[in-house]
Amino acid sequence: MKIALTSPNGTTLSGHAGKCPGYLVFVIEDGKILPQEHVKLTRQQTLRNLEGRLSDHPDHPLYGMNVFITQGLGEGLMRKLHKDKITIYQTEEPDPINALKQFHLINESLD
């Protein structure tokens, strides 16, 4: 499972997801969270400026994500992500690691 969290600075979770230039990207394999990567997007790569669906852009750094965690996003981006069947988790938690743990615990409780 590939999870992207809005984080322009790599240390705090942010809102304004469509405009966000930075993401922490995690992969969960066999129930374990692998080390994260901080990805910086160009202006054209921000989700607000991306033409069409993310699944149409295999070269995009967030391509293949299954889960999107943010403090806030607009209806347009929400619809765009839903078209790719990406799970959206909104939280007020400012710490990305705690937000990831919250989602992971919520996700496990759904199984």
N, CA, C and O atoms as CSV, one atom per row, in Angstrom:
chain,resi,resn,atom,element,x,y,z
A,1,MET,N,N,0.845,-1.171,0.000
A,1,MET,CA,C,0.000,0.000,0.000
A,1,MET,C,C,0.894,1.240,0.000
A,1,MET,O,O,1.808,1.349,0.817
A,2,LYS,N,N,0.633,2.158,-0.903
A,2,LYS,CA,C,1.386,3.414,-0.991
A,2,LYS,C,C,0.526,4.539,-0.435
A,2,LYS,O,O,-0.613,4.734,-0.859
A,3,ILE,N,N,1.087,5.282,0.525
A,3,ILE,CA,C,0.364,6.341,1.212
A,3,ILE,C,C,1.113,7.655,1.038
A,3,ILE,O,O,2.320,7.723,1.273
A,4,ALA,N,N,0.394,8.703,0.625
A,4,ALA,CA,C,0.977,10.035,0.475
A,4,ALA,C,C,0.327,10.987,1.466
A,4,ALA,O,O,-0.897,11.025,1.592
A,5,LEU,N,N,1.155,11.757,2.170
A,5,LEU,CA,C,0.690,12.735,3.145
A,5,LEU,C,C,1.147,14.117,2.720
A,5,LEU,O,O,2.315,14.305,2.378
A,6,THR,N,N,0.239,15.091,2.737
A,6,THR,CA,C,0.602,16.459,2.358
A,6,THR,C,C,1.558,17.031,3.400
A,6,THR,O,O,1.203,17.161,4.571
A,7,SER,N,N,2.768,17.370,2.971
A,7,SER,CA,C,3.772,17.907,3.887
A,7,SER,C,C,4.826,18.671,3.095
A,7,SER,O,O,5.814,18.083,2.654
A,8,PRO,N,N,4.626,19.981,2.911
A,8,PRO,CA,C,5.586,20.750,2.124
A,8,PRO,C,C,6.997,20.750,2.722
A,8,PRO,O,O,7.984,20.799,1.987
A,9,ASN,N,N,7.091,20.695,4.056
A,9,ASN,CA,C,8.395,20.781,4.704
A,9,ASN,C,C,8.930,19.429,5.182
A,9,ASN,O,O,10.054,19.350,5.678
A,10,GLY,N,N,8.140,18.374,5.036
A,10,GLY,CA,C,8.591,17.050,5.452
A,10,GLY,C,C,8.482,16.773,6.932
A,10,GLY,O,O,8.877,15.701,7.391
A,11,THR,N,N,7.945,17.734,7.701
A,11,THR,CA,C,7.833,17.530,9.151
A,11,THR,C,C,6.428,17.725,9.709
A,11,THR,O,O,6.110,17.197,10.775
A,12,THR,N,N,5.587,18.472,9.009
A,12,THR,CA,C,4.225,18.694,9.490
A,12,THR,C,C,3.219,18.398,8.383
A,12,THR,O,O,3.503,18.568,7.197
A,13,LEU,N,N,2.045,17.955,8.798
A,13,LEU,CA,C,0.954,17.695,7.863
A,13,LEU,C,C,0.294,19.020,7.532
A,13,LEU,O,O,0.165,19.879,8.403
A,14,SER,N,N,-0.126,19.199,6.292
A,14,SER,CA,C,-0.746,20.458,5.888
A,14,SER,C,C,-2.070,20.220,5.192
A,14,SER,O,O,-2.439,19.087,4.882
A,15,GLY,N,N,-2.765,21.299,4.957
A,15,GLY,CA,C,-3.989,21.279,4.167
A,15,GLY,C,C,-3.674,21.823,2.776
A,15,GLY,O,O,-2.543,21.720,2.300
A,16,HIS,N,N,-4.687,22.401,2.131
A,16,HIS,CA,C,-4.529,22.937,0.773
A,16,HIS,C,C,-3.862,21.907,-0.131
A,16,HIS,O,O,-2.891,22.198,-0.830
A,17,ALA,N,N,-4.406,20.709,-0.095
A,17,ALA,CA,C,-3.782,19.561,-0.763
A,17,ALA,C,C,-3.540,19.770,-2.251
A,17,ALA,O,O,-2.513,19.332,-2.770
A,18,GLY,N,N,-4.448,20.418,-2.940
A,18,GLY,CA,C,-4.284,20.611,-4.378
A,18,GLY,C,C,-3.080,21.457,-4.733
A,18,GLY,O,O,-2.480,21.279,-5.793
A,19,LYS,N,N,-2.720,22.384,-3.845
A,19,LYS,CA,C,-1.601,23.288,-4.085
A,19,LYS,C,C,-0.303,22.791,-3.443
A,19,LYS,O,O,0.760,23.367,-3.677
A,20,CYS,N,N,-0.377,21.755,-2.659
A,20,CYS,CA,C,0.765,21.304,-1.867
A,20,CYS,C,C,1.922,20.831,-2.751
A,20,CYS,O,O,1.728,19.986,-3.625
A,21,PRO,N,N,3.140,21.380,-2.525
A,21,PRO,CA,C,4.288,20.993,-3.343
A,21,PRO,C,C,5.119,19.844,-2.762
A,21,PRO,O,O,6.030,19.344,-3.421
A,22,GLY,N,N,4.809,19.427,-1.535
A,22,GLY,CA,C,5.619,18.389,-0.912
A,22,GLY,C,C,4.783,17.312,-0.257
A,22,GLY,O,O,3.718,17.580,0.299
A,23,TYR,N,N,5.286,16.078,-0.331
A,23,TYR,CA,C,4.565,14.936,0.227
A,23,TYR,C,C,5.537,13.986,0.916
A,23,TYR,O,O,6.658,13.777,0.454
A,24,LEU,N,N,5.089,13.422,2.020
A,24,LEU,CA,C,5.775,12.287,2.602
A,24,LEU,C,C,5.106,11.057,2.018
A,24,LEU,O,O,3.882,10.935,2.064
A,25,VAL,N,N,5.887,10.155,1.475
A,25,VAL,CA,C,5.346,8.952,0.847
A,25,VAL,C,C,5.850,7.739,1.624
A,25,VAL,O,O,7.051,7.562,1.829
A,26,PHE,N,N,4.909,6.918,2.045
A,26,PHE,CA,C,5.206,5.701,2.794
A,26,PHE,C,C,4.688,4.503,2.021
A,26,PHE,O,O,3.743,4.611,1.239
A,27,VAL,N,N,5.307,3.378,2.246
A,27,VAL,CA,C,4.820,2.116,1.709
A,27,VAL,C,C,4.653,1.174,2.888
A,27,VAL,O,O,5.540,1.066,3.735
A,28,ILE,N,N,3.513,0.490,2.942
A,28,ILE,CA,C,3.271,-0.510,3.974
A,28,ILE,C,C,3.270,-1.871,3.292
A,28,ILE,O,O,2.464,-2.136,2.400
A,29,GLU,N,N,4.179,-2.720,3.723
A,29,GLU,CA,C,4.281,-4.082,3.190
A,29,GLU,C,C,4.254,-5.070,4.336
A,29,GLU,O,O,4.973,-4.904,5.321
A,30,ASP,N,N,3.444,-6.079,4.215
A,30,ASP,CA,C,3.341,-7.119,5.240
A,30,ASP,C,C,3.091,-6.526,6.623
A,30,ASP,O,O,3.622,-7.019,7.618
A,31,GLY,N,N,2.275,-5.459,6.684
A,31,GLY,CA,C,1.919,-4.834,7.952
A,31,GLY,C,C,2.996,-3.945,8.544
A,31,GLY,O,O,2.828,-3.430,9.650
A,32,LYS,N,N,4.093,-3.754,7.836
A,32,LYS,CA,C,5.183,-2.924,8.346
A,32,LYS,C,C,5.299,-1.653,7.513
A,32,LYS,O,O,5.181,-1.673,6.288
A,33,ILE,N,N,5.535,-0.550,8.215
A,33,ILE,CA,C,5.710,0.738,7.546
A,33,ILE,C,C,7.179,0.882,7.171
A,33,ILE,O,O,8.047,0.904,8.044
A,34,LEU,N,N,7.454,0.979,5.887
A,34,LEU,CA,C,8.825,1.137,5.395
A,34,LEU,C,C,9.239,2.605,5.510
A,34,LEU,O,O,8.371,3.471,5.615
A,35,PRO,N,N,10.521,2.903,5.493
A,35,PRO,CA,C,10.992,4.290,5.614
A,35,PRO,C,C,10.338,5.206,4.566
A,35,PRO,O,O,10.072,4.806,3.433
A,36,GLN,N,N,10.093,6.444,4.993
A,36,GLN,CA,C,9.417,7.384,4.113
A,36,GLN,C,C,10.395,8.097,3.194
A,36,GLN,O,O,11.609,8.106,3.395
A,37,GLU,N,N,9.790,8.695,2.170
A,37,GLU,CA,C,10.515,9.517,1.210
A,37,GLU,C,C,9.802,10.859,1.155
A,37,GLU,O,O,8.573,10.898,1.111
A,38,HIS,N,N,10.555,11.968,1.156
A,38,HIS,CA,C,9.947,13.285,0.995
A,38,HIS,C,C,10.058,13.668,-0.479
A,38,HIS,O,O,11.155,13.796,-1.023
A,39,VAL,N,N,8.906,13.849,-1.108
A,39,VAL,CA,C,8.828,14.128,-2.535
A,39,VAL,C,C,8.441,15.589,-2.741
A,39,VAL,O,O,7.474,16.071,-2.151
A,40,LYS,N,N,9.195,16.285,-3.576
A,40,LYS,CA,C,8.868,17.663,-3.950
A,40,LYS,C,C,8.317,17.655,-5.375
A,40,LYS,O,O,8.933,17.107,-6.289
A,41,LEU,N,N,7.157,18.266,-5.546
A,41,LEU,CA,C,6.521,18.344,-6.867
A,41,LEU,C,C,6.851,19.669,-7.531
A,41,LEU,O,O,7.037,20.684,-6.860
A,42,THR,N,N,6.921,19.648,-8.845
A,42,THR,CA,C,7.039,20.895,-9.602
A,42,THR,C,C,5.660,21.555,-9.623
A,42,THR,O,O,4.660,20.941,-9.249
A,43,ARG,N,N,5.622,22.776,-10.053
A,43,ARG,CA,C,4.346,23.504,-10.145
A,43,ARG,C,C,3.353,22.739,-11.032
A,43,ARG,O,O,2.168,22.663,-10.710
A,44,GLN,N,N,3.834,22.177,-12.142
A,44,GLN,CA,C,2.967,21.441,-13.059
A,44,GLN,C,C,2.501,20.108,-12.468
A,44,GLN,O,O,1.455,19.590,-12.859
A,45,GLN,N,N,3.269,19.555,-11.533
A,45,GLN,CA,C,2.913,18.269,-10.934
A,45,GLN,C,C,1.932,18.381,-9.773
A,45,GLN,O,O,1.347,17.377,-9.369
A,46,THR,N,N,1.737,19.601,-9.220
A,46,THR,CA,C,0.790,19.715,-8.115
A,46,THR,C,C,-0.567,19.198,-8.585
A,46,THR,O,O,-0.927,19.334,-9.754
A,47,LEU,N,N,-1.293,18.617,-7.676
A,47,LEU,CA,C,-2.549,17.955,-8.048
A,47,LEU,C,C,-3.564,18.935,-8.617
A,47,LEU,O,O,-4.410,18.553,-9.425
A,48,ARG,N,N,-3.488,20.179,-8.209
A,48,ARG,CA,C,-4.385,21.197,-8.750
A,48,ARG,C,C,-4.126,21.428,-10.240
A,48,ARG,O,O,-5.061,21.647,-11.010
A,49,ASN,N,N,-2.863,21.378,-10.639
A,49,ASN,CA,C,-2.479,21.668,-12.026
A,49,ASN,C,C,-2.391,20.433,-12.906
A,49,ASN,O,O,-2.218,20.553,-14.119
A,50,LEU,N,N,-2.505,19.261,-12.323
A,50,LEU,CA,C,-2.374,18.026,-13.085
A,50,LEU,C,C,-3.592,17.820,-13.989
A,50,LEU,O,O,-4.733,17.843,-13.529
A,51,GLU,N,N,-3.331,17.624,-15.260
A,51,GLU,CA,C,-4.407,17.397,-16.228
A,51,GLU,C,C,-4.924,15.967,-16.097
A,51,GLU,O,O,-4.138,15.020,-16.132
A,52,GLY,N,N,-6.213,15.806,-15.950
A,52,GLY,CA,C,-6.811,14.478,-15.885
A,52,GLY,C,C,-6.531,13.763,-14.574
A,52,GLY,O,O,-6.220,14.377,-13.553
A,53,ARG,N,N,-6.651,12.451,-14.639
A,53,ARG,CA,C,-6.491,11.618,-13.454
A,53,ARG,C,C,-5.020,11.304,-13.204
A,53,ARG,O,O,-4.209,11.276,-14.129
A,54,LEU,N,N,-4.696,11.069,-11.945
A,54,LEU,CA,C,-3.337,10.686,-11.574
A,54,LEU,C,C,-2.936,9.380,-12.255
A,54,LEU,O,O,-1.777,9.205,-12.628
A,55,SER,N,N,-3.878,8.477,-12.415
A,55,SER,CA,C,-3.596,7.181,-13.042
A,55,SER,C,C,-3.201,7.317,-14.513
A,55,SER,O,O,-2.691,6.366,-15.104
A,56,ASP,N,N,-3.431,8.488,-15.107
A,56,ASP,CA,C,-3.033,8.746,-16.487
A,56,ASP,C,C,-1.587,9.232,-16.597
A,56,ASP,O,O,-1.100,9.490,-17.698
A,57,HIS,N,N,-0.893,9.359,-15.445
A,57,HIS,CA,C,0.459,9.924,-15.408
A,57,HIS,C,C,1.422,8.990,-14.671
A,57,HIS,O,O,1.786,9.263,-13.527
A,58,PRO,N,N,1.840,7.889,-15.313
A,58,PRO,CA,C,2.709,6.922,-14.633
A,58,PRO,C,C,4.066,7.478,-14.221
A,58,PRO,O,O,4.746,6.869,-13.395
A,59,ASP,N,N,4.477,8.609,-14.769
A,59,ASP,CA,C,5.756,9.214,-14.400
A,59,ASP,C,C,5.633,10.162,-13.198
A,59,ASP,O,O,6.642,10.677,-12.714
A,60,HIS,N,N,4.409,10.394,-12.716
A,60,HIS,CA,C,4.191,11.304,-11.584
A,60,HIS,C,C,4.687,10.654,-10.293
A,60,HIS,O,O,4.472,9.459,-10.095
A,61,PRO,N,N,5.345,11.409,-9.411
A,61,PRO,CA,C,5.876,10.835,-8.162
A,61,PRO,C,C,4.819,10.206,-7.248
A,61,PRO,O,O,5.148,9.334,-6.444
A,62,LEU,N,N,3.567,10.629,-7.358
A,62,LEU,CA,C,2.513,10.072,-6.502
A,62,LEU,C,C,1.725,8.960,-7.194
A,62,LEU,O,O,0.782,8.416,-6.620
A,63,TYR,N,N,2.102,8.631,-8.401
A,63,TYR,CA,C,1.418,7.577,-9.162
A,63,TYR,C,C,1.407,6.276,-8.344
A,63,TYR,O,O,2.410,5.893,-7.742
A,64,GLY,N,N,0.270,5.627,-8.341
A,64,GLY,CA,C,0.142,4.348,-7.646
A,64,GLY,C,C,-0.235,4.458,-6.185
A,64,GLY,O,O,-0.310,3.446,-5.488
A,65,MET,N,N,-0.476,5.681,-5.705
A,65,MET,CA,C,-0.847,5.788,-4.292
A,65,MET,C,C,-2.240,5.223,-4.082
A,65,MET,O,O,-3.115,5.330,-4.941
A,66,ASN,N,N,-2.423,4.615,-2.910
A,66,ASN,CA,C,-3.701,4.032,-2.533
A,66,ASN,C,C,-4.440,4.889,-1.518
A,66,ASN,O,O,-5.669,4.879,-1.451
A,67,VAL,N,N,-3.660,5.641,-0.720
A,67,VAL,CA,C,-4.226,6.432,0.376
A,67,VAL,C,C,-3.630,7.832,0.335
A,67,VAL,O,O,-2.437,8.012,0.089
A,68,PHE,N,N,-4.492,8.826,0.583
A,68,PHE,CA,C,-4.111,10.235,0.580
A,68,PHE,C,C,-4.506,10.814,1.935
A,68,PHE,O,O,-5.687,10.832,2.283
A,69,ILE,N,N,-3.523,11.287,2.700
A,69,ILE,CA,C,-3.793,11.836,4.030
A,69,ILE,C,C,-3.443,13.318,4.023
A,69,ILE,O,O,-2.358,13.709,3.592
A,70,THR,N,N,-4.371,14.134,4.504
A,70,THR,CA,C,-4.209,15.582,4.491
A,70,THR,C,C,-5.036,16.215,5.599
A,70,THR,O,O,-5.889,15.566,6.206
A,71,GLN,N,N,-4.770,17.501,5.856
A,71,GLN,CA,C,-5.617,18.242,6.789
A,71,GLN,C,C,-6.825,18.834,6.067
A,71,GLN,O,O,-7.811,19.191,6.712
A,72,GLY,N,N,-6.765,18.941,4.762
A,72,GLY,CA,C,-7.908,19.478,4.048
A,72,GLY,C,C,-7.721,19.489,2.545
A,72,GLY,O,O,-6.611,19.653,2.038
A,73,LEU,N,N,-8.843,19.309,1.833
A,73,LEU,CA,C,-8.831,19.363,0.375
A,73,LEU,C,C,-10.206,19.773,-0.114
A,73,LEU,O,O,-11.204,19.624,0.591
A,74,GLY,N,N,-10.242,20.294,-1.334
A,74,GLY,CA,C,-11.489,20.750,-1.926
A,74,GLY,C,C,-12.251,19.635,-2.607
A,74,GLY,O,O,-11.737,18.532,-2.796
A,75,GLU,N,N,-13.478,19.937,-2.970
A,75,GLU,CA,C,-14.358,18.957,-3.619
A,75,GLU,C,C,-13.805,18.479,-4.958
A,75,GLU,O,O,-13.935,17.303,-5.297
A,76,GLY,N,N,-13.191,19.378,-5.720
A,76,GLY,CA,C,-12.657,18.991,-7.030
A,76,GLY,C,C,-11.563,17.945,-6.916
A,76,GLY,O,O,-11.566,16.957,-7.650
A,77,LEU,N,N,-10.634,18.155,-6.006
A,77,LEU,CA,C,-9.570,17.177,-5.810
A,77,LEU,C,C,-10.125,15.890,-5.235
A,77,LEU,O,O,-9.675,14.800,-5.589
A,78,MET,N,N,-11.096,16.012,-4.356
A,78,MET,CA,C,-11.713,14.815,-3.776
A,78,MET,C,C,-12.331,13.949,-4.886
A,78,MET,O,O,-12.162,12.730,-4.892
A,79,ARG,N,N,-13.039,14.578,-5.813
A,79,ARG,CA,C,-13.639,13.837,-6.929
A,79,ARG,C,C,-12.559,13.199,-7.802
A,79,ARG,O,O,-12.684,12.046,-8.214
A,80,LYS,N,N,-11.498,13.958,-8.079
A,80,LYS,CA,C,-10.403,13.453,-8.920
A,80,LYS,C,C,-9.767,12.211,-8.284
A,80,LYS,O,O,-9.501,11.231,-8.979
A,81,LEU,N,N,-9.526,12.247,-6.987
A,81,LEU,CA,C,-8.915,11.110,-6.298
A,81,LEU,C,C,-9.868,9.918,-6.225
A,81,LEU,O,O,-9.448,8.768,-6.361
A,82,HIS,N,N,-11.147,10.201,-6.010
A,82,HIS,CA,C,-12.129,9.107,-5.970
A,82,HIS,C,C,-12.222,8.380,-7.308
A,82,HIS,O,O,-12.470,7.174,-7.338
A,83,LYS,N,N,-12.028,9.097,-8.413
A,83,LYS,CA,C,-12.062,8.452,-9.728
A,83,LYS,C,C,-10.970,7.393,-9.856
A,83,LYS,O,O,-11.132,6.413,-10.583
A,84,ASP,N,N,-9.861,7.594,-9.150
A,84,ASP,CA,C,-8.766,6.621,-9.135
A,84,ASP,C,C,-8.871,5.655,-7.955
A,84,ASP,O,O,-7.953,4.879,-7.692
A,85,LYS,N,N,-10.004,5.713,-7.247
A,85,LYS,CA,C,-10.262,4.829,-6.108
A,85,LYS,C,C,-9.197,4.965,-5.011
A,85,LYS,O,O,-8.799,3.979,-4.391
A,86,ILE,N,N,-8.751,6.194,-4.788
A,86,ILE,CA,C,-7.784,6.502,-3.738
A,86,ILE,C,C,-8.564,6.847,-2.477
A,86,ILE,O,O,-9.451,7.700,-2.506
A,87,THR,N,N,-8.235,6.189,-1.375
A,87,THR,CA,C,-8.873,6.452,-0.084
A,87,THR,C,C,-8.343,7.766,0.463
A,87,THR,O,O,-7.134,7.995,0.486
A,88,ILE,N,N,-9.252,8.628,0.903
A,88,ILE,CA,C,-8.879,9.929,1.456
A,88,ILE,C,C,-9.131,9.911,2.950
A,88,ILE,O,O,-10.198,9.500,3.407
A,89,TYR,N,N,-8.144,10.357,3.706
A,89,TYR,CA,C,-8.269,10.461,5.159
A,89,TYR,C,C,-7.904,11.887,5.548
A,89,TYR,O,O,-6.769,12.319,5.351
A,90,GLN,N,N,-8.884,12.628,6.110
A,90,GLN,CA,C,-8.649,13.986,6.581
A,90,GLN,C,C,-8.536,13.975,8.097
A,90,GLN,O,O,-9.313,13.318,8.789
A,91,THR,N,N,-7.562,14.709,8.596
A,91,THR,CA,C,-7.331,14.766,10.029
A,91,THR,C,C,-6.820,16.151,10.411
A,91,THR,O,O,-6.265,16.870,9.580
A,92,GLU,N,N,-7.010,16.513,11.661
A,92,GLU,CA,C,-6.450,17.769,12.163
A,92,GLU,C,C,-5.086,17.536,12.806
A,92,GLU,O,O,-4.435,18.479,13.256
A,93,GLU,N,N,-4.664,16.288,12.843
A,93,GLU,CA,C,-3.364,15.927,13.433
A,93,GLU,C,C,-2.233,16.620,12.655
A,93,GLU,O,O,-2.127,16.438,11.443
A,94,PRO,N,N,-1.385,17.414,13.338
A,94,PRO,CA,C,-0.310,18.101,12.630
A,94,PRO,C,C,0.927,17.233,12.364
A,94,PRO,O,O,1.732,17.552,11.490
A,95,ASP,N,N,1.074,16.152,13.106
A,95,ASP,CA,C,2.250,15.298,12.954
A,95,ASP,C,C,1.959,14.195,11.937
A,95,ASP,O,O,1.049,13.393,12.147
A,96,PRO,N,N,2.715,14.140,10.843
A,96,PRO,CA,C,2.434,13.146,9.798
A,96,PRO,C,C,2.543,11.697,10.275
A,96,PRO,O,O,1.771,10.841,9.842
A,97,ILE,N,N,3.493,11.421,11.162
A,97,ILE,CA,C,3.660,10.054,11.655
A,97,ILE,C,C,2.451,9.643,12.494
A,97,ILE,O,O,1.964,8.520,12.370
A,98,ASN,N,N,1.968,10.544,13.344
A,98,ASN,CA,C,0.770,10.234,14.130
A,98,ASN,C,C,-0.451,10.068,13.229
A,98,ASN,O,O,-1.294,9.205,13.475
A,99,ALA,N,N,-0.546,10.897,12.184
A,99,ALA,CA,C,-1.669,10.773,11.248
A,99,ALA,C,C,-1.617,9.427,10.536
A,99,ALA,O,O,-2.645,8.777,10.350
A,100,LEU,N,N,-0.424,9.013,10.142
A,100,LEU,CA,C,-0.252,7.720,9.488
A,100,LEU,C,C,-0.643,6.586,10.428
A,100,LEU,O,O,-1.321,5.641,10.023
A,101,LYS,N,N,-0.216,6.682,11.676
A,101,LYS,CA,C,-0.558,5.651,12.662
A,101,LYS,C,C,-2.061,5.602,12.900
A,101,LYS,O,O,-2.633,4.519,13.024
A,102,GLN,N,N,-2.713,6.776,12.965
A,102,GLN,CA,C,-4.169,6.813,13.138
A,102,GLN,C,C,-4.857,6.124,11.969
A,102,GLN,O,O,-5.752,5.302,12.167
A,103,PHE,N,N,-4.444,6.453,10.768
A,103,PHE,CA,C,-5.061,5.809,9.598
A,103,PHE,C,C,-4.814,4.307,9.627
A,103,PHE,O,O,-5.727,3.518,9.382
A,104,HIS,N,N,-3.596,3.919,9.924
A,104,HIS,CA,C,-3.246,2.492,9.914
A,104,HIS,C,C,-4.077,1.735,10.949
A,104,HIS,O,O,-4.531,0.621,10.687
A,105,LEU,N,N,-4.278,2.336,12.127
A,105,LEU,CA,C,-5.103,1.692,13.156
A,105,LEU,C,C,-6.564,1.625,12.725
A,105,LEU,O,O,-7.238,0.616,12.934
A,106,ILE,N,N,-7.042,2.704,12.124
A,106,ILE,CA,C,-8.439,2.726,11.641
A,106,ILE,C,C,-8.585,1.675,10.553
A,106,ILE,O,O,-9.555,0.918,10.554
A,107,ASN,N,N,-7.648,1.616,9.636
A,107,ASN,CA,C,-7.690,0.667,8.526
A,107,ASN,C,C,-7.679,-0.767,9.046
A,107,ASN,O,O,-8.430,-1.609,8.554
A,108,GLU,N,N,-6.837,-1.051,10.033
A,108,GLU,CA,C,-6.775,-2.407,10.601
A,108,GLU,C,C,-8.090,-2.785,11.277
A,108,GLU,O,O,-8.507,-3.942,11.228
A,109,SER,N,N,-8.744,-1.803,11.910
A,109,SER,CA,C,-9.989,-2.112,12.615
A,109,SER,C,C,-11.124,-2.407,11.648
A,109,SER,O,O,-12.137,-2.984,12.044
A,110,LEU,N,N,-10.970,-2.020,10.384
A,110,LEU,CA,C,-11.993,-2.301,9.380
A,110,LEU,C,C,-11.900,-3.713,8.826
A,110,LEU,O,O,-12.855,-4.213,8.232
A,111,ASP,N,N,-10.751,-4.360,9.017
A,111,ASP,CA,C,-10.557,-5.712,8.499
A,111,ASP,C,C,-11.372,-6.737,9.259
A,111,ASP,O,O,-11.318,-7.926,8.943
